[in-house]
Amino acid sequence: MSWLLPRILAALLCGLLGASLGAWLGQLLDAPLLGAIVGAGGLGALLGFFDTLRAYRLVAWLRGSQRQAAPRTTGMWGELGYRIERALRQRELGAQQERDRLSQFLSAVEASPNGVLLLDASDQIEWANRTAAEHFGLDPVRDRQQRVTNLVRAPAFVAYLQGGHFDEPVVFPRPQGRGTLSVLAQRYGEGMTLVLSQDITERERADTMRRDFVANVSHEIRTPLTVLAGFIETMSSLPLTEVERKRVLDLMGQQARRMQTLVADLLTLAQLEGSPRPPSDRWVPVARLLAQVEGDARGLSQERHRIETQCDGGTMLVAGAEGELLSAWSNLVSNAIRYTPPGGTIRIGWRLLPDGSGEFSVRDTGIGIAREHLPRLTERFYRVDGSRSRETGGTGLGLSIVKHVVQRHGGELHADSEPGKGSLFRLVFPAMRVRTPEAVAGELQSAARAASDAAETR
Ligand code: ADP
């Protein structure tokens, strides 16, 4: 307020000066009092004129965009301009900070893996993040202010929103594309609704798989158990001859073995799922694995098939868990024998592929598999011919074990087949898991040298 005193003094001075000047001039016209009043009023009006000019410049600045600084004048108008400008700049800064905060918040919501949809009191879309737009098949810009139930017509969703009972989420098929959505709504503000959506397709699929798995296991166990219970009843209620008794015991033994095999396969699968990846530096001779699976094949076949084994590429080693590799290779060989009628040929082979990877293969001249079954063979309990599988002691888990093992070793399972002609199953192991013994020895030597160099420099 440094301008207040000077301004009062200036007004007084102007009044006095005007009055004296007016009185002096008024004396000449014989009206000194009137002259003093007119003189004081005149100078006061002059002061008011300059004030109006300054006020006009300030108002002109206020009417504009205020991008330039306020008019720099002294006194009351200068301070008024300065204070208005400062208040405006502070408000602008505050608004900018608010805008930044809002945009940060929206970016965070935008990045959320869940869909977020804001609806006004009439269920019109206020805002939707990208995930919600994708879940509900909306366009976040074009569909703004549209009633959501006009665009998302899934009956369960419409009934949920209209019902207004939002304690539990609602689950319904995705409006566009395949899959399932879980949606939870919440009221906020004045009649506004927050809608959160989550794609639960994978969770549903896993739940279904788990349910199917339990149902399948129960079914697989129930059948031999029912047979066993029947035989036990027969033995305890009927007098059997020695021959009949032996036959019943044989059949009971078969069913018990079937359950044992099933439980063993289930345990193998559980172990494969729960254990760490097989080592990449434990080298197993391919020839040893081949000899073992060939021995198993001959035992199973009982000379009913021709069995040939071929190993190309010289002495080779494969890195991994010997037990797992043996189980996978034996499973393929056992399938080949079980699904090839007597007199057929089974070819077991190993070869080095041009890119350095190694391929174990089993080719048979058996019943073959129709093309449509091939993609599903590795599903648990999937059987092309259920009765043949069970008759020959199959569990429906063999190929799923094989797939698990080969994937854990970084490889792939390939199946080709033609009904009536035979099948070819191949396991391809990546180049990093396939070596010659010389290469492994060389690698070990250089690793030992590097270790001793490191020890010396320390
Ligand atoms: P299973 O214990 O029933 O043999 P697998 O998982 O090993 O289970 O195989 C799945 C299904 O694939 C088998 O039930 C069978 O129908 C088919 N299959 C597997 N290998 C062969 C093969 N070499 N020839 C014909 N069919 C085969």
Residues whose N, C-alpha, C, O or C-beta is under 5 A from the ligand:
A	BS01	ADP	N335 A336 Y339 G366 G368 I369 L377 Y382 R383 V384 D385 S389 G394 T395 G396 L397 G398 L399 S400 S423
